[in-house]
Amino acid sequence: MRRTIAGILLGLIFMGLLAPFATPSPDNGTGFLFVDVPQGTQITVSGVGSYIGPTALELPYGRYTVKVTGDVEVVAEVFVSPDNVTILRIDPRTIREAVTGEGITSVRAILNESANYSREKLNPPFDPFFFPGGCGGNFPYINISKPYPMSLLVRGKDEIYLTLNGTFMHLGDDEGTACVFYVDIFPGERNTIVFVRNATYTVPWARLEVSSEPKDLTVYINGGYNRYILYTPVGLYVPAIPQDVYNSTAYGFYGYMLIPVIHRLNTHTVGVAEDNYLVESVVRVSPGGNYSVHVDMEKVKLALMVERKPREEVSAVMRYSTSENPAEKPVELNVNSIASQDFAVSDTVAAAFTRLSHGLEFAL
């Protein structure tokens, strides 16, 4: 039985070699996905398999998640239809070059055709940055639960704090006197601060600036956002705890207070979003440091994009997938194009096997 299947496969592959660029017969249940990446890039299609790109796949129509890992992680959620060839272009190097700054340890770019990561900026009749002075501040809504519950405290446009639950924090000064509070946060619901004195440990701060091209893009901090203030450019103070701290104490309204442990928190995830694009950067911070993230979103969009061509042009896609270095030049689909005479036979066999193996997988 295995020999019979192997013989059928081999015969089909060599039949493909005799006419490698023929347009496949229409099939209402399948579509074609061409992933255009630099030669040798590892590609994973969730629920389907892993491949060395660039590659063209014949798949049942539906939604697929394509992942590329390396210096930058790329995740694309695309829809493959039976009517078109879906072309997904990914240039990881250009995406990484589009994200600059200080302290960035990793970058992930997400394209999701069915999502909208932008949040419309609200312009209320009041100034969301207004602060009359003294201790305390404004508490704009934000919902952050991971890695620990966090919230925002605003004491003016240049004095925004990312507060951390269950800690003693120095949140500005009032006429030279330090405003130190115990912070209690219930993510997405409410947060309170209680004035304390003689704290043995207060959370150190780092400064984080977030900007983009173009401006006014939605900013996410550790997954949370606020529709009043978190838009590029924005700067804020973030916790920078290099190691776990045990048995911190202070005196508050209810007397003696003890925090058994304040966990290390020295990384923050900064997201910059526009429409169905989200670029996330992990920033490692140290006490007193200055850090930044700048995202050139226009550059990201050019390096991560989806196009669709008529199904009958799939033969040109297969041709392109077997060219010597397809990722260095744009795809020009032409159903009447003539196959290059210098293509590698091994590459053609591999491309044919990729297409046929998927057809057989779903037929079986």
Buried (B, 14 or more C-beta within 10 A) or exposed (E): EEEEEEEEBEEBBEEBEEEBBEEBEEBEEBBBBBBBBBEEBEBBBEEBEEBEBBBBBBBBBEEBBBBBBEEBBBBBBBBBBBEBBBBBBBBBEBBBBBBBBBBBEBBBBBBBEEBBBBBEEEEEEEEBBEBEEEBBBBBBBBBBBEBBBBBBBBBBBEBBBBBBBBBBBBBBEEEEEEBBBBBBBEBBEEBEBBEBEEBEBBBBBBBBBBBBBEEEBBBBBBBBBBBBBBBBBBBBBBBBBEEEBEEBBBEBEEEEBEBEEBEBBBBBBBBBBBBBBBBBBBBBBBEEBEBBBBBBBEBBBBBBBBBBBEBEBBBBBBBBBBBEEBBEEEBEBEEEBEBEEEBEEEEBBBBBBBBBBBBEEEEE
